């Protein structure tokens, strides 16, 4: 744990055990790996062992952005005029009560490992820019994808030349990253050749996709038991669902063009190490969801039809017209009245 001052503001940073808090740590910024315009720059620093760490923050007394309106309605949090939480941070040393301080802010900073490969992928697809994550699900323009996959150069470059290329075409802050750290990232997504004892590198979209497929496999293997899965679905579709979810978790780390290439990945017969059917998983899950939607729509229609039996268009009951059955009375035959002799005997008086 260390306390740093940035632009006059004191920051409490929780460092990993591998970092020496007694030494000066210089942080720098790089563009976001996903090239999403709405995302801020990422803050990094390189440790003495060559590993990169990203500095992130968490603020007590402030809710997430998606529940901001609900928190305001419930009067859950209180802020100053500058929209800062009314909270402070107390640092106490249990072994020495005199050793402590109070910070005006309630924001806590912590560090996580950062894979330099994702920054290199962002550089390679730097022309693939999106406004937010919603653009990833929109239909992709073929010309845009081809332009993003266009090679920046046909020749291989040495590690020093690549370092200069990154500083000139991406960010000058690449000079804070050592050649050792850069080389560890390039070897994972580059074709290499060796001439006169020196290794030359060239980033290719195919190797980027292979690297990302490996990340998807690791995510699937480490899904927690509480991970929600499709209910009442076949086992093969549950696996497709996991592949799709693991792929979509990389959206915040890779540009749109890299994501479009990833969801089109199908393993070749020559490569047994990457047998993950990402493209087929997306297709099968989409077909299943479409079929389920049609089934649910059909069930809903049948239910409405059953409920609407005997109900009129205005919501009232349909009046049934009663048909009165006409009763036909049969007339009894009467005796004919004639002028015979016997008729006179029965003559009415």
Helices and strands as residue ranges (DSSP letters): E 2-6, E 9-14, E 28-30, E 42-46, E 52-59, G 65-67, H 68-74, E 89-92, E 100-103, E 107-114, H 116-124, G 133-137, H 142-148, H 159-169, G 172-176, H 179-189, E 190-195, E 198-203, H 205-221, H 235-248, H 256-263, H 278-307, H 341-345
